[in-house]
Amino acid sequence: MLAGVLALACASVAGCERKGGAAGESPLLYCSVDTEFAREVLAEYERRTGVKVRVIFDTEAAKTTGLVQRILDEEGQTGADLFWSNEIFNTILLSRRGRLAAYVSPAAADIPEAYKCAAGTWTAFGMRARVVAFDSAVTPRASLPTTWEAYAAPEWASKLAIANPLFGTTRGHVAAAFALWGEDRGRAYLERLRAGGAAVLDSNSATVRAVLSGNRVIAFTDTDDVIVARKQRPTLDMIYPDLGDGGTVLIPNSVAIVRGGAHRREAESLYDFLVSADVERMLARSDSRNIPVRSALCEELGVTAPPASKLTFARVADALEASAQAAREILLK
């Protein structure tokens, strides 16, 4: 699993954070989780606490990256109190840049240490897997390659849709490939995708729509995009290719308190809720079908995680810059 010793992924935390406004004030949340899933969770929090959450969502095309840049730009200003991301790697970058505050949530006590920053600046939960989506009425499962690298072959790249690799989970997926394979092999992979005619679209959901429309045969996407689209096309299916070390890429949600926010108490309260078992259960039962990081919840819900890459989150975050630069030069030129 994308897990391991994460101390290197965490920025050191010094100084004290302001405790913020009076109890019951509305915290400001920056959120890159799909709106339909996030709003359900936030509505439950508001029902339980009576506290209204102000929320700013990212756009689908600029998933996560837009809000990350906003948090960086707001250093020294009063901006977000909390960041709830649909991935982990950019949260690690924010921690390394000193934009996150330390908080150890009692609600995360039963989350494995591999999913918590050693410096206390973030907690991960509720994972999605990177998959290849296909229509089983068009493409037999047995005909599909079982490794991610094999899809760069011309006969598959010409049929492939991939989301913009500068954003969201696709950014993390490409970084994971670079982290495992090395930069030279990673760049060669992107070159082969481009030469083979892979289509780069705005978002993961757009790649799935390309399969539904027949414009593309396969799509690199996330589990939740496939599950939601199955309502339109029951024959839509997915496989979990091997990155090269035993499994696919699993990418969790992450939550962090932003340094300098005006509502620290309220941010901690919302943080506690988001990392709770109740929210992991909600996300697992939703159309997002997130995979809990708590093994007890997986057992309770009958969820079996697919085989996963053994890369650490930190190693993938280390590769983000080089992989993004390569994607700009190769896939987006």
C-alpha positions in Angstrom: 0.0 0.0 0.0 1.1 3.6 -0.5 2.1 3.7 3.1 5.2 3.6 5.4 7.3 5.7 7.6 6.1 9.2 6.9 8.3 11.5 9.0 10.1 12.7 5.8 6.8 13.7 4.4 6.1 16.2 7.2 7.3 19.7 7.7 8.5 20.6 11.2 6.0 22.6 13.1 7.0 25.5 15.4 5.3 28.2 17.3 1.7 28.5 18.5 -1.5 28.9 16.4 -4.2 31.3 17.2 -7.2 29.7 18.8 -9.6 31.8 16.8 -13.1 33.1 17.2 -15.8 32.2 19.6 -17.3 28.7 19.7 -20.0 28.2 17.0 -18.4 30.5 14.4 -18.3 29.1 10.9 -15.0 27.6 9.8 -13.8 28.1 6.2 -13.0 24.9 4.5 -11.2 24.5 1.2 -12.3 21.2 -0.4 -11.2 19.3 -3.5 -13.5 16.3 -2.9 -16.3 15.8 -5.4 -19.1 18.1 -4.4 -21.8 15.5 -4.1 -19.9 13.4 -1.6 -18.4 16.3 0.4 -21.8 18.1 0.8 -23.4 15.0 2.3 -20.6 14.7 4.9 -20.7 18.4 5.7 -24.5 18.4 6.0 -24.2 15.6 8.6 -21.6 17.6 10.6 -23.8 20.7 10.5 -26.8 18.6 11.7 -24.8 17.2 14.6 -23.1 20.4 15.7 -25.4 23.2 14.5 -22.2 24.9 13.1 -22.4 26.0 9.5 -19.4 25.3 7.4 -18.3 27.8 4.8 -16.8 25.9 1.9 -14.9 26.7 -1.3 -14.6 23.9 -3.8 -12.0 23.4 -6.5 -13.1 23.0 -10.1 -13.1 19.5 -11.6 -10.4 20.4 -14.2 -8.1 22.0 -11.6 -8.7 19.4 -8.9 -6.7 20.1 -5.8 -3.9 22.0 -7.5 -5.9 25.2 -7.6 -6.7 25.2 -3.9 -3.1 24.2 -3.0 -1.8 27.3 -4.9 -4.4 29.4 -3.2 -3.2 28.2 0.3 0.4 29.0 -0.7 -0.6 32.4 -2.0 -2.5 33.3 1.2 0.6 32.9 3.5 0.5 35.7 6.0 -3.2 36.3 5.4 -6.3 35.0 7.0 -7.7 32.4 4.6 -8.8 28.8 5.0 -9.1 27.2 8.4 -9.0 23.7 7.0 -8.1 21.8 3.8 -9.9 18.6 2.9 -8.2 17.1 -0.2 -9.2 14.2 -2.4 -5.5 13.1 -2.4 -2.5 13.2 -0.2 0.6 14.2 -2.2 -0.1 18.0 -2.5 -1.1 18.0 1.2 2.4 16.7 1.9 3.8 19.5 -0.2 1.9 22.1 1.8 3.3 20.6 5.0 6.8 20.8 3.6 6.2 24.5 2.7 5.1 25.2 6.3 1.5 26.1 5.5 -0.1 23.5 7.8 -0.5 23.5 11.6 0.0 20.6 13.9 -3.0 18.9 15.4 -3.3 15.4 16.8 -7.0 14.4 16.6 -8.3 12.0 19.3 -10.8 10.8 16.6 -7.9 9.5 14.6 -6.5 7.3 17.4 -7.6 4.1 15.6 -6.1 5.2 12.2 -2.9 3.4 11.5 0.2 5.5 12.0 1.1 5.1 8.3 -1.8 7.4 7.5 -0.8 10.2 9.9 1.9 12.7 9.6 4.5 12.2 12.3 4.6 16.0 12.9 0.8 16.1 13.2 0.2 18.2 10.1 -2.3 15.9 8.3 -4.3 12.7 8.5 -5.3 10.4 5.7 -8.4 8.3 5.4 -10.9 6.9 2.8 -8.9 5.7 -0.2 -9.7 5.3 -3.9 -7.8 3.2 -6.4 -6.4 4.1 -9.8 -8.1 1.8 -12.4 -8.5 1.3 -16.1 -12.2 1.7 -17.1 -13.7 -0.1 -20.0 -17.1 -1.3 -21.3 -17.3 -5.0 -21.0 -19.8 -5.2 -23.8 -17.1 -3.8 -26.1 -13.8 -5.0 -24.6 -13.4 -8.4 -23.0 -11.7 -8.2 -19.6 -9.3 -10.9 -20.6 -7.9 -8.9 -23.4 -6.7 -6.0 -21.2 -3.1 -5.7 -20.0 -2.5 -6.3 -16.3 0.3 -3.7 -15.9 0.1 0.1 -16.2 3.2 0.2 -18.4 1.7 -2.1 -21.0 -0.9 0.5 -21.9 1.8 2.6 -23.6 1.9 0.1 -26.4 0.4 1.6 -29.6 -2.6 -0.7 -29.8 -3.7 0.6 -26.4 -2.5 4.2 -26.3 -4.5 4.9 -29.4 -7.7 3.9 -27.5 -6.8 5.6 -24.2 -8.2 8.7 -22.5 -6.2 10.2 -19.5 -7.0 13.2 -17.4 -4.7 16.2 -17.4 -1.6 14.9 -15.5 -1.0 18.3 -13.8 -4.0 17.9 -11.6 -5.8 15.7 -9.0 -5.2 12.0 -8.7 -3.8 11.7 -12.2 -0.9 14.0 -11.1 -0.3 11.6 -8.2 -0.6 8.5 -10.4 2.1 9.8 -12.8 4.3 10.8 -9.9 4.0 7.3 -8.5 5.2 5.8 -11.8 8.2 8.1 -11.8 8.9 7.3 -8.2 8.9 3.6 -8.9 10.4 3.5 -12.4 12.8 6.4 -12.3 12.7 9.6 -14.4 14.1 8.2 -17.6 11.7 5.3 -17.7 8.8 7.6 -16.7 9.5 10.0 -19.4 9.8 7.2 -22.0 6.4 6.0 -20.8 4.8 9.4 -21.4 6.5 9.7 -24.8 5.0 6.4 -25.8 1.5 7.5 -24.7 1.8 10.6 -26.7 3.2 8.9 -29.8 0.5 6.3 -29.6 -2.3 8.9 -29.6 -3.5 8.9 -26.0 -6.2 11.7 -25.5 -5.6 14.1 -22.6 -8.9 15.4 -21.3 -9.9 17.8 -18.6 -10.8 15.4 -15.8 -11.2 11.8 -14.7 -15.0 11.9 -15.2 -14.4 13.2 -18.8 -12.2 10.2 -19.5 -15.0 7.9 -18.4 -17.5 9.8 -20.5 -15.2 9.2 -23.5 -15.6 5.5 -22.9 -19.3 5.7 -22.5 -19.6 7.7 -25.8 -17.4 5.3 -27.7 -14.8 7.9 -28.5 -12.3 5.9 -26.4 -12.1 2.3 -25.4 -10.2 2.6 -22.1 -9.7 5.3 -19.5 -7.2 5.9 -16.7 -9.4 7.0 -13.8 -10.5 6.5 -10.2 -12.8 3.9 -8.8 -15.5 6.4 -7.8 -15.8 7.7 -11.4 -16.5 4.2 -12.7 -19.0 3.4 -9.9 -21.0 6.6 -10.5 -21.0 6.1 -14.3 -22.3 2.5 -14.0 -25.8 4.0 -13.3 -25.8 5.0 -17.0 -23.9 2.0 -18.3 -24.1 -1.2 -16.2 -21.5 -2.9 -18.4 -18.9 -0.3 -17.5 -16.2 -2.2 -15.6 -12.6 -1.6 -14.3 -9.4 -3.5 -13.6 -6.5 -2.7 -11.2 -3.3 -2.9 -13.2 0.0 -3.5 -11.4 2.4 -0.5 -11.2 5.3 -2.9 -11.1 5.7 -3.7 -7.4 2.6 -5.8 -6.7 -0.4 -3.5 -7.1 -2.1 -0.4 -8.2 -2.0 3.1 -6.8 -4.2 3.8 -3.8 -4.8 7.5 -3.0 -6.5 8.5 0.2 -8.3 11.7 1.2 -6.4 13.9 3.6 -7.3 16.7 6.0 -5.1 19.4 7.5 -5.5 22.6 9.5 -4.1 25.6 7.6 -1.7 27.7 9.5 -3.0 31.1 10.4 -6.7 30.4 10.1 -9.1 32.6 12.2 -11.2 29.7 13.6 -8.8 27.2 15.2 -11.4 25.6 17.6 -13.9 25.2 14.9 -11.3 23.8 12.5 -10.3 21.2 15.1 -13.9 20.2 15.6 -14.5 19.7 11.9 -11.1 17.9 11.6 -12.2 15.4 14.3 -15.4 14.7 12.4 -13.7 14.2 9.0 -11.2 11.7 10.3 -13.8 9.8 12.4 -14.9 6.2 11.6 -18.4 7.6 11.0 -17.1 9.6 8.0 -15.1 6.7 6.6 -18.2 4.6 6.9 -20.2 7.2 5.0 -17.7 7.5 2.2 -17.5 3.7 1.9 -21.2 3.4 1.6 -21.6 6.3 -0.8 -21.2 6.0 -4.6 -17.6 7.1 -4.0 -17.0 3.6 -2.4 -13.9 4.8 -0.6 -11.8 2.0 1.0 -11.4 2.6 4.7 -7.9 2.8 6.2 -9.3 1.2 9.4 -9.1 -2.6 9.0 -12.0 -3.0 11.4 -14.2 -1.0 9.1 -13.2 -2.9 6.1 -14.2 -6.1 7.9 -17.4 -4.6 9.1 -18.4 -3.4 5.6 -17.1 -6.4 3.7 -14.6 -4.2 1.8 -11.5 -5.8 0.3 -8.8 -3.5 -0.9 -7.1 -4.3 -4.3 -3.4 -5.2 -4.3 -1.6 -2.0 -3.8 1.8 -0.5 -4.6 4.3 -0.5 -1.8 5.5 3.1 -2.5 5.4 5.5 0.4 3.4 8.7 0.2 6.7 10.6 0.7 8.4 8.9 -2.3 5.5 9.9 -4.5 5.5 13.4 -3.3 9.2 13.6 -4.0 8.5 12.8 -7.6 5.7 15.3 -8.2 7.9 18.1 -9.6 9.8 16.0 -12.1 6.8 14.1 -13.2 4.7 17.3 -13.7 7.5 18.9 -15.7 7.8 15.9 -17.9 4.0 15.9 -18.4 4.1 19.5 -19.5 6.9 18.9 -21.9 5.6 15.6 -23.4 1.8 15.2 -23.0 0.7 18.8 -23.0 3.0 20.4 -25.6 
